[in-house]
Amino acid sequence: MEHIEGINDNMIANNLEPHYLTHPGEVLKDELECRGISQRRLAKEIGVPVSQLNEVLNAKRTLSTEMALLIGQALDLDAAPLLSMQMKYNLLTAKRNKSFLNRLKEISKIAAVF
């Protein structure tokens, strides 16, 4: 991206990051509530322990590809947007982790950029 003199890169719309991170489990939890489907029922339908599903829905566990496909099949949802949301959540979480950022800063670049 081209740097524009006098404009902070963080103020350009494409560079904005949300203040509040949204885990895909939060969206799925709202979807279940909207449809009147219990976590227990969904867990039984997709063959996973209720506790595992609950951890995803409460953002305590990462939404795996397999889980996204299972939930997508049961709820007739596309898994790709859910997985994209999980990836963005993971990236932003890592970028906000100060100890990890310090670790990144200590890594030397080993390849030249052309």
MOJO-V169127 format. One record per pair of residues at least 24 apart in sequence whose C-alpha atoms are under 10 Angstrom apart, sorted by the first residue. I is the first residue (numbers start at 0). J is the second residue. D is the distance in Angstrom with one decimal. If there is no record, write none. Layout:
# MOJO-V169127
i=I j=J d=D
i=I j=J d=D
This chain:
# MOJO-V169127
i=16 j=87 d=9.9
i=16 j=91 d=8.0
i=17 j=91 d=8.8
i=18 j=91 d=9.8
i=19 j=88 d=9.9
i=19 j=91 d=9.9
i=20 j=84 d=9.7
i=20 j=87 d=8.7
i=20 j=88 d=6.2
i=20 j=89 d=9.3
i=20 j=91 d=7.5
i=20 j=92 d=7.8
i=21 j=58 d=8.8
i=21 j=84 d=7.7
i=21 j=85 d=8.4
i=21 j=87 d=8.9
i=21 j=88 d=6.6
i=22 j=55 d=8.7
i=22 j=56 d=8.4
i=22 j=57 d=8.4
i=22 j=58 d=5.9
i=22 j=59 d=9.3
i=22 j=60 d=9.5
i=22 j=61 d=8.5
i=22 j=62 d=8.6
i=22 j=81 d=8.9
i=22 j=82 d=10.0
i=22 j=84 d=6.9
i=22 j=85 d=6.2
i=22 j=86 d=9.4
i=22 j=87 d=8.8
i=22 j=88 d=6.1
i=22 j=89 d=8.8
i=23 j=55 d=8.2
i=23 j=56 d=7.6
i=23 j=57 d=9.4
i=23 j=58 d=7.7
i=23 j=61 d=8.8
i=23 j=62 d=7.2
i=23 j=67 d=9.4
i=23 j=80 d=8.9
i=23 j=81 d=5.7
i=23 j=82 d=7.7
i=23 j=83 d=8.9
i=23 j=84 d=5.9
i=23 j=85 d=5.9
i=23 j=86 d=9.6
i=23 j=87 d=9.9
i=23 j=88 d=8.3
i=24 j=52 d=8.9
i=24 j=53 d=8.7
i=24 j=54 d=8.4
i=24 j=55 d=5.3
i=24 j=56 d=3.8
i=24 j=57 d=6.1
i=24 j=58 d=5.7
i=24 j=59 d=8.8
i=24 j=60 d=8.6
i=24 j=61 d=8.4
i=24 j=62 d=7.2
i=24 j=67 d=9.8
i=24 j=81 d=8.6
i=24 j=84 d=9.6
i=24 j=85 d=8.7
i=25 j=55 d=8.3
i=25 j=56 d=5.6
i=25 j=57 d=6.4
i=25 j=58 d=6.8
i=26 j=56 d=8.0
i=26 j=57 d=9.9
i=26 j=81 d=8.7
i=26 j=84 d=9.8
i=27 j=55 d=9.0
i=27 j=56 d=6.5
i=27 j=57 d=9.6
i=27 j=67 d=9.9
i=27 j=70 d=8.8
i=27 j=71 d=9.8
i=27 j=74 d=9.6
i=27 j=81 d=8.7
i=28 j=52 d=9.9
i=28 j=53 d=8.9
i=28 j=55 d=9.0
i=28 j=56 d=5.5
i=28 j=57 d=7.8
i=28 j=58 d=9.9
i=29 j=56 d=9.0
i=30 j=74 d=9.0
i=31 j=56 d=9.8
i=31 j=74 d=8.7
i=34 j=74 d=9.4
i=36 j=74 d=9.7
i=41 j=69 d=9.7
i=41 j=70 d=7.8
i=41 j=73 d=7.5
i=41 j=74 d=8.8
i=42 j=69 d=9.7
i=42 j=70 d=8.8
i=42 j=73 d=9.9
i=44 j=69 d=9.1
i=44 j=70 d=9.1
i=44 j=73 d=7.3
i=45 j=69 d=5.9
i=45 j=70 d=6.9
i=45 j=71 d=9.9
i=45 j=72 d=8.6
i=45 j=73 d=7.0
i=58 j=85 d=10.0
i=61 j=85 d=7.2
i=61 j=86 d=9.5
i=61 j=88 d=9.5
i=61 j=89 d=8.6
i=62 j=86 d=9.4
